[in-house]
Amino acid sequence: SPAQAQQAMRSQFPAHPPELTAIVDPRDEKETRAKLGGRLLKTVAPLRLALAHQFPALRRPIAEDLIREASLVNAQFALMSSLPTLVPVLGLFLGGMADILVLTKNQAMLVFKLAAIHGRNIDDRLGILKEIMPVVGSAFFWRTAARTAVGLAPAPIAALPKAAIAYGGTYVVGQAARYYYERGDLPSPALMQSFQAEARRRYETVNDSLKVRFGGRRTPPALPPGPNDTSP
């Protein structure tokens, strides 16, 4: 039984870190992959791309890891890029330009990583962008417009909504690209809505850590509805 196996592991390997220990039943393939995948990523994080490229079974968990990581990085940067806007005129220009350039670059790098682990030739970056833009284009351009509109508000007010938009936009772009590379098909409008809903749910947790890190105390801002949302 799992309890017996856990007890045996602790007695035979008392110094082994528990966070890097997994008791699995190899007859249950799905649960085994789920338990071992997270431990493997923590142990050999620098090799994620190579592992995903070589072993298709690892592509999904590694892709999800890359998407969450890029989304968090963009949310953090969106908060930091709000600081220059406290300087009149010039600060607004510099902060807005930094926002657009860095967030766009991070989203593009995420797409290239997802393409690489699914066997695409990333030397042809222009070809990858031409292929993926019909998939992520609407989400990308809508989020860019939303960030610009929010950025016109005073910096203290716009900071957390900009972080929410940056997180949600990156998450939706990443999930749309992952779906396309996995299945070779465009995600449906209903599926895009589910990506947006999942981004909102995940950001509620992320927002708590951002408030602690940056000293805010506001409630999690709601992500603006996407182009496919039908709810009021």
Secondary structure, DSSP 8 states (H G I E B T S, - for coil): -HHHHHHHHHHH-TTS-GGG-----TT-HHHHHHHHHHHHHHHSGGGHHHHHHH-GGGHHHHHHHHHHHHHHHHHHHHHHHTSGGGSTTHHHHHHHHHHHHHHHHHHHHHHHHHHHHTT--TT-HHHHHHHHHHHHHHHHHHHHHHHHHHHTS-HHHHHHHHHHHHHHHHHHHHHHHHHHHHHSS---HHHHHHHHHHHHHHHHHHHHHHHHHHT-----------TT----
